[in-house]
């Protein structure tokens, strides 16, 4: 079976896409399928749709990596009923369209619990790029985790519009630090480097996502909200090759008994905070602690170099 795995943005991003690419490599090793990686597509719905139209005629199925696919893939699947499609971090299903969702929000909630416990200024921050459903859910969960510990704690939350431009993320992270945040949770791809630079310059601590950033950059990262996207890619490819299209969204999180999400702690924090994080994870797993997926509060923005709060419409 010929399957295209479709990526938006840089693939070697030391983040979400890199994790998914590892899944492609693992799925390819299974045999019985030929995988083609489509990479570097810009985050633009017209460009995404055009690229999908071009590749669909050459393959038997397409696995779209990322929440950006939630807008284009239902339309593409409906136009090609004899082919198979899947979205990793998806929110739509159809007769020929499957969705797999690694519950990044579970680990983002745990990141919020930690941030609220370790902040010294009493203000924490969140920074992401594209306003897509997985990122929105992750933001809501992080804020929920913070407020689970400290209901009135300010959270400077922002979507800066890019996952890959480090100059922009450096500016935003620096502004958040300047506005009082001393712990920053990032959901970024290649642009995470800019936030790392800002943290080094300001002394702000960072919590990463997807991969274990504590292992990679321990002087900046105090924790990382793990989300093993590679497992969802493998599952999507395996099911597609077997002709299986799950009717419901396949969720992979703490309540599903899946260990592909969790919070990696810096060793210096494990003794003081490990038990609290483990307790929160256990509560989520058995359904006694709900993880919010919607946020209606204010957002931190930059306009004309000024730092301020605004309500997002």
VENKA-V992550 format. One record per residue. N is the residue number from 1. PHI is phi in degrees with one decimal (NA if undefined). OMEGA is omega in whole degrees, -180 to 180 (999 if undefined). D_LAST is the distance of its C-alpha to the last C-alpha in whole Angstrom. Layout:
n=N phi=PHI omega=OMEGA d_last=D_LAST
n=N phi=PHI omega=OMEGA d_last=D_LAST
This chain:
n=1 phi=NA omega=180 d_last=44
n=2 phi=-98.1 omega=-176 d_last=42
n=3 phi=-126.6 omega=174 d_last=39
n=4 phi=-97.5 omega=174 d_last=36
n=5 phi=-108.9 omega=-165 d_last=34
n=6 phi=-106.4 omega=-179 d_last=31
n=7 phi=-118.3 omega=169 d_last=29
n=8 phi=-99.8 omega=179 d_last=26
n=9 phi=81.9 omega=-178 d_last=27
n=10 phi=-69.1 omega=180 d_last=29
n=11 phi=-90.4 omega=179 d_last=32
n=12 phi=-83.6 omega=-172 d_last=34
n=13 phi=-107.6 omega=-176 d_last=31
n=14 phi=51.8 omega=-178 d_last=32
n=15 phi=-160.0 omega=-176 d_last=29
n=16 phi=-53.8 omega=-177 d_last=27
n=17 phi=-66.6 omega=179 d_last=29
n=18 phi=-63.4 omega=176 d_last=32
n=19 phi=-62.7 omega=179 d_last=33
n=20 phi=-63.7 omega=179 d_last=32
n=21 phi=-62.9 omega=175 d_last=35
n=22 phi=-61.3 omega=176 d_last=37
n=23 phi=-66.5 omega=176 d_last=37
n=24 phi=-60.2 omega=-179 d_last=37
n=25 phi=-63.3 omega=178 d_last=41
n=26 phi=-67.7 omega=-180 d_last=41
n=27 phi=-68.5 omega=178 d_last=41
n=28 phi=-61.8 omega=-178 d_last=43
n=29 phi=-68.0 omega=-178 d_last=46
n=30 phi=-70.8 omega=-178 d_last=46
n=31 phi=80.8 omega=179 d_last=48
n=32 phi=80.3 omega=178 d_last=48
n=33 phi=-152.9 omega=175 d_last=45
n=34 phi=-114.0 omega=-176 d_last=44
n=35 phi=-104.5 omega=175 d_last=41
n=36 phi=-117.6 omega=179 d_last=39
n=37 phi=-95.8 omega=174 d_last=36
n=38 phi=-104.1 omega=-171 d_last=34
n=39 phi=-132.4 omega=173 d_last=32
n=40 phi=75.4 omega=179 d_last=30
n=41 phi=-72.3 omega=-178 d_last=28
n=42 phi=-68.6 omega=178 d_last=25
n=43 phi=-78.9 omega=-180 d_last=21
n=44 phi=-150.5 omega=-172 d_last=21
n=45 phi=-62.4 omega=178 d_last=21
n=46 phi=-65.2 omega=179 d_last=24
n=47 phi=-66.6 omega=179 d_last=26
n=48 phi=-62.5 omega=-179 d_last=26
n=49 phi=-64.5 omega=180 d_last=27
n=50 phi=-65.1 omega=178 d_last=29
n=51 phi=-63.5 omega=178 d_last=31
n=52 phi=-63.8 omega=179 d_last=31
n=53 phi=-62.1 omega=-179 d_last=33
n=54 phi=-68.2 omega=-176 d_last=35
n=55 phi=-85.3 omega=-173 d_last=36
n=56 phi=-60.3 omega=-178 d_last=36
n=57 phi=-70.8 omega=-176 d_last=39
n=58 phi=-103.0 omega=-175 d_last=41
n=59 phi=-134.5 omega=177 d_last=40
n=60 phi=-92.6 omega=-179 d_last=40
n=61 phi=-161.1 omega=180 d_last=37
n=62 phi=-132.6 omega=171 d_last=34
n=63 phi=-108.4 omega=-179 d_last=32
n=64 phi=-95.6 omega=-179 d_last=28
n=65 phi=-97.2 omega=175 d_last=27
n=66 phi=116.6 omega=-179 d_last=24
n=67 phi=-65.3 omega=177 d_last=21
n=68 phi=-60.4 omega=-179 d_last=20
n=69 phi=-73.5 omega=-178 d_last=23
n=70 phi=-66.4 omega=179 d_last=21
n=71 phi=-87.4 omega=-173 d_last=20
n=72 phi=-90.9 omega=-170 d_last=23
n=73 phi=-65.7 omega=177 d_last=26
n=74 phi=-58.4 omega=179 d_last=26
n=75 phi=-66.1 omega=-180 d_last=26
n=76 phi=-65.8 omega=180 d_last=29
n=77 phi=-63.7 omega=180 d_last=31
n=78 phi=-64.9 omega=-180 d_last=31
n=79 phi=-79.0 omega=-178 d_last=33
n=80 phi=-132.0 omega=-173 d_last=35
n=81 phi=-65.8 omega=-179 d_last=36
n=82 phi=-91.6 omega=178 d_last=39
n=83 phi=-115.5 omega=-177 d_last=38
n=84 phi=-108.3 omega=-178 d_last=36
n=85 phi=-140.4 omega=178 d_last=32
n=86 phi=-150.4 omega=175 d_last=31
n=87 phi=-122.0 omega=171 d_last=27
n=88 phi=-89.7 omega=-166 d_last=27
n=89 phi=72.6 omega=-178 d_last=24
n=90 phi=-94.3 omega=-179 d_last=24
n=91 phi=-135.3 omega=-177 d_last=22
n=92 phi=-136.5 omega=174 d_last=24
n=93 phi=-133.3 omega=175 d_last=28
n=94 phi=-157.0 omega=-178 d_last=30
n=95 phi=-59.8 omega=180 d_last=34
n=96 phi=-123.6 omega=-178 d_last=34
n=97 phi=-132.8 omega=178 d_last=31
n=98 phi=-111.0 omega=176 d_last=31
n=99 phi=-131.4 omega=179 d_last=28
n=100 phi=-125.6 omega=-173 d_last=29
n=101 phi=-132.1 omega=171 d_last=26
n=102 phi=-74.5 omega=-170 d_last=28
n=103 phi=-75.9 omega=176 d_last=26
n=104 phi=-56.7 omega=-179 d_last=24
n=105 phi=-63.7 omega=178 d_last=22
n=106 phi=-62.4 omega=-180 d_last=26
n=107 phi=-72.2 omega=176 d_last=27
n=108 phi=-65.2 omega=177 d_last=23
n=109 phi=-61.6 omega=179 d_last=24
n=110 phi=-63.1 omega=176 d_last=27
n=111 phi=-61.4 omega=178 d_last=26
n=112 phi=-65.4 omega=177 d_last=24
n=113 phi=-59.4 omega=-180 d_last=27
n=114 phi=-65.2 omega=-178 d_last=29
n=115 phi=-56.0 omega=-179 d_last=27
n=116 phi=-65.8 omega=-178 d_last=27
n=117 phi=-79.9 omega=-173 d_last=30
n=118 phi=-107.0 omega=-179 d_last=31
n=119 phi=-62.7 omega=176 d_last=29
n=120 phi=-102.7 omega=-179 d_last=31
n=121 phi=-87.7 omega=-177 d_last=29
n=122 phi=83.4 omega=177 d_last=27
n=123 phi=-134.9 omega=179 d_last=23
n=124 phi=-126.1 omega=-174 d_last=22
n=125 phi=-140.7 omega=175 d_last=20
n=126 phi=-134.3 omega=178 d_last=18
n=127 phi=-139.7 omega=175 d_last=18
n=128 phi=-134.9 omega=-175 d_last=17
n=129 phi=-106.1 omega=-176 d_last=17
n=130 phi=-85.5 omega=-179 d_last=16
n=131 phi=-85.6 omega=178 d_last=13
n=132 phi=-109.9 omega=-170 d_last=15
n=133 phi=-57.7 omega=179 d_last=16
n=134 phi=-60.3 omega=179 d_last=19
n=135 phi=-68.2 omega=178 d_last=17
n=136 phi=-66.2 omega=178 d_last=14
n=137 phi=-65.5 omega=179 d_last=17
n=138 phi=-63.4 omega=177 d_last=19
n=139 phi=-62.1 omega=-180 d_last=16
n=140 phi=-60.8 omega=-179 d_last=16
n=141 phi=-67.4 omega=178 d_last=19
n=142 phi=-60.0 omega=179 d_last=20
n=143 phi=-60.6 omega=178 d_last=18
n=144 phi=-61.0 omega=178 d_last=20
n=145 phi=-65.7 omega=177 d_last=23
n=146 phi=-59.7 omega=-175 d_last=23
n=147 phi=-75.7 omega=172 d_last=22
n=148 phi=-63.7 omega=180 d_last=25
n=149 phi=-90.0 omega=-175 d_last=27
n=150 phi=-137.4 omega=-171 d_last=26
n=151 phi=-55.9 omega=-176 d_last=23
n=152 phi=-105.3 omega=-176 d_last=22
n=153 phi=-70.5 omega=176 d_last=22
n=154 phi=-66.9 omega=175 d_last=19
n=155 phi=-124.3 omega=179 d_last=18
n=156 phi=-84.3 omega=-174 d_last=16
n=157 phi=-104.9 omega=-174 d_last=14
n=158 phi=-151.0 omega=167 d_last=13
n=159 phi=-115.0 omega=-172 d_last=13
n=160 phi=-91.4 omega=174 d_last=15
n=161 phi=94.1 omega=179 d_last=16
n=162 phi=-144.1 omega=173 d_last=19
n=163 phi=-100.6 omega=-168 d_last=22
n=164 phi=-127.9 omega=-177 d_last=25
n=165 phi=-97.9 omega=-175 d_last=25
n=166 phi=-70.5 omega=177 d_last=26
n=167 phi=-62.0 omega=-180 d_last=26
n=168 phi=-70.4 omega=-178 d_last=22
n=169 phi=-68.8 omega=176 d_last=22
n=170 phi=-63.8 omega=179 d_last=25
n=171 phi=-62.0 omega=-177 d_last=23
n=172 phi=-65.9 omega=-179 d_last=20
n=173 phi=-63.1 omega=178 d_last=22
n=174 phi=-62.5 omega=179 d_last=25
n=175 phi=-65.8 omega=179 d_last=22
n=176 phi=-65.3 omega=176 d_last=21
n=177 phi=-62.8 omega=179 d_last=25
n=178 phi=-65.1 omega=178 d_last=25
n=179 phi=-95.5 omega=171 d_last=22
n=180 phi=112.5 omega=-178 d_last=24
n=181 phi=-75.7 omega=176 d_last=24
n=182 phi=-120.6 omega=172 d_last=27
n=183 phi=-134.4 omega=-177 d_last=26
n=184 phi=-124.4 omega=174 d_last=24
n=185 phi=-98.4 omega=-178 d_last=23
n=186 phi=-112.3 omega=170 d_last=22
n=187 phi=-121.4 omega=-174 d_last=21
n=188 phi=-134.6 omega=174 d_last=23
n=189 phi=-105.8 omega=-178 d_last=25
n=190 phi=-62.7 omega=-178 d_last=28
n=191 phi=-72.3 omega=178 d_last=25
n=192 phi=-62.1 omega=-180 d_last=26
n=193 phi=-57.6 omega=179 d_last=29
n=194 phi=-64.9 omega=178 d_last=27
n=195 phi=-68.3 omega=177 d_last=26
n=196 phi=-62.3 omega=178 d_last=29
n=197 phi=-59.5 omega=-180 d_last=31
n=198 phi=-64.0 omega=179 d_last=28
n=199 phi=-65.7 omega=179 d_last=29
n=200 phi=-64.6 omega=-178 d_last=33
n=201 phi=-73.4 omega=-173 d_last=32
n=202 phi=-106.8 omega=-176 d_last=31
n=203 phi=83.8 omega=177 d_last=32
n=204 phi=-70.5 omega=177 d_last=29
n=205 phi=-88.3 omega=-176 d_last=30
n=206 phi=-121.4 omega=170 d_last=28
n=207 phi=-111.7 omega=-178 d_last=27
n=208 phi=-88.1 omega=176 d_last=27
n=209 phi=-144.3 omega=179 d_last=26
n=210 phi=71.5 omega=-179 d_last=28
n=211 phi=-92.8 omega=179 d_last=32
n=212 phi=-86.8 omega=-178 d_last=34
n=213 phi=-74.3 omega=176 d_last=33
n=214 phi=-62.3 omega=179 d_last=35
n=215 phi=-67.4 omega=-174 d_last=38
n=216 phi=-84.1 omega=-176 d_last=37
n=217 phi=-136.3 omega=-173 d_last=36
n=218 phi=-68.5 omega=180 d_last=37
n=219 phi=-77.0 omega=180 d_last=37
n=220 phi=-111.1 omega=-172 d_last=33
n=221 phi=-92.7 omega=177 d_last=32
n=222 phi=-91.3 omega=179 d_last=33
n=223 phi=-168.1 omega=175 d_last=31
n=224 phi=-148.2 omega=179 d_last=30
n=225 phi=-83.7 omega=-172 d_last=28
n=226 phi=-71.6 omega=174 d_last=30
n=227 phi=-150.9 omega=-174 d_last=29
n=228 phi=-83.1 omega=-178 d_last=32
n=229 phi=-62.7 omega=-179 d_last=30
n=230 phi=-56.8 omega=-179 d_last=34
n=231 phi=-66.5 omega=178 d_last=35
n=232 phi=-69.0 omega=178 d_last=32
n=233 phi=-63.5 omega=179 d_last=34
n=234 phi=-59.8 omega=-179 d_last=37
n=235 phi=-64.3 omega=179 d_last=36
n=236 phi=-63.7 omega=-179 d_last=35
n=237 phi=-66.7 omega=-180 d_last=37
n=238 phi=-60.0 omega=179 d_last=40
n=239 phi=-64.8 omega=-179 d_last=39
n=240 phi=-63.8 omega=179 d_last=38
n=241 phi=-63.6 omega=180 d_last=42
n=242 phi=-90.1 omega=-180 d_last=43
n=243 phi=75.6 omega=-179 d_last=42
n=244 phi=-97.2 omega=176 d_last=39
n=245 phi=-123.7 omega=-180 d_last=36
n=246 phi=-57.4 omega=-178 d_last=35
n=247 phi=-73.9 omega=-179 d_last=33
n=248 phi=-108.3 omega=174 d_last=31
n=249 phi=-61.5 omega=180 d_last=28
n=250 phi=-86.0 omega=-179 d_last=31
n=251 phi=-93.7 omega=-178 d_last=29
n=252 phi=-128.5 omega=-176 d_last=31
n=253 phi=-154.8 omega=-175 d_last=30
n=254 phi=-62.6 omega=-179 d_last=32
n=255 phi=-71.4 omega=179 d_last=32
n=256 phi=-95.1 omega=-179 d_last=33
n=257 phi=72.2 omega=-178 d_last=36
n=258 phi=-102.7 omega=-178 d_last=35
n=259 phi=-93.9 omega=-179 d_last=36
n=260 phi=-81.8 omega=174 d_last=33
n=261 phi=-125.9 omega=-180 d_last=31
n=262 phi=165.5 omega=-179 d_last=31
n=263 phi=-120.0 omega=174 d_last=31
n=264 phi=-87.6 omega=-178 d_last=34
n=265 phi=-102.2 omega=170 d_last=35
n=266 phi=-62.1 omega=-179 d_last=37
n=267 phi=-52.6 omega=-179 d_last=40
n=268 phi=-69.9 omega=-179 d_last=40
n=269 phi=-104.0 omega=-171 d_last=38
n=270 phi=-60.8 omega=-176 d_last=39
n=271 phi=-64.7 omega=-175 d_last=42
n=272 phi=-78.7 omega=-170 d_last=39
n=273 phi=-126.8 omega=-176 d_last=36
n=274 phi=-59.9 omega=-179 d_last=37
n=275 phi=-64.5 omega=-180 d_last=38
n=276 phi=-66.5 omega=178 d_last=35
n=277 phi=-66.8 omega=179 d_last=33
n=278 phi=-62.7 omega=180 d_last=36
n=279 phi=-64.9 omega=178 d_last=35
n=280 phi=-63.9 omega=179 d_last=32
n=281 phi=-61.9 omega=180 d_last=32
n=282 phi=-65.0 omega=179 d_last=35
n=283 phi=-65.3 omega=176 d_last=33
n=284 phi=-64.9 omega=-175 d_last=30
n=285 phi=-61.9 omega=-178 d_last=33
n=286 phi=-97.7 omega=175 d_last=34
n=287 phi=85.4 omega=179 d_last=31
n=288 phi=-85.2 omega=179 d_last=32
n=289 phi=-127.5 omega=-179 d_last=28
n=290 phi=-84.2 omega=179 d_last=25
n=291 phi=-101.8 omega=-179 d_last=23
n=292 phi=-68.1 omega=179 d_last=19
n=293 phi=-123.1 omega=180 d_last=17
n=294 phi=-134.7 omega=-179 d_last=14
n=295 phi=-132.7 omega=-179 d_last=12
n=296 phi=-119.9 omega=-175 d_last=9
n=297 phi=-85.2 omega=-179 d_last=10
n=298 phi=-72.6 omega=179 d_last=10
n=299 phi=-125.7 omega=177 d_last=10
n=300 phi=-83.6 omega=-179 d_last=13
n=301 phi=-134.9 omega=175 d_last=13
n=302 phi=-118.2 omega=174 d_last=16
n=303 phi=-141.3 omega=178 d_last=16
n=304 phi=56.2 omega=177 d_last=20
n=305 phi=78.5 omega=180 d_last=21
n=306 phi=-94.8 omega=179 d_last=20
n=307 phi=-105.0 omega=180 d_last=18
n=308 phi=-160.4 omega=176 d_last=16
n=309 phi=-99.3 omega=173 d_last=13
n=310 phi=-148.6 omega=174 d_last=9
n=311 phi=-79.5 omega=180 d_last=6
n=312 phi=-92.5 omega=-178 d_last=4
n=313 phi=-72.9 omega=999 d_last=0
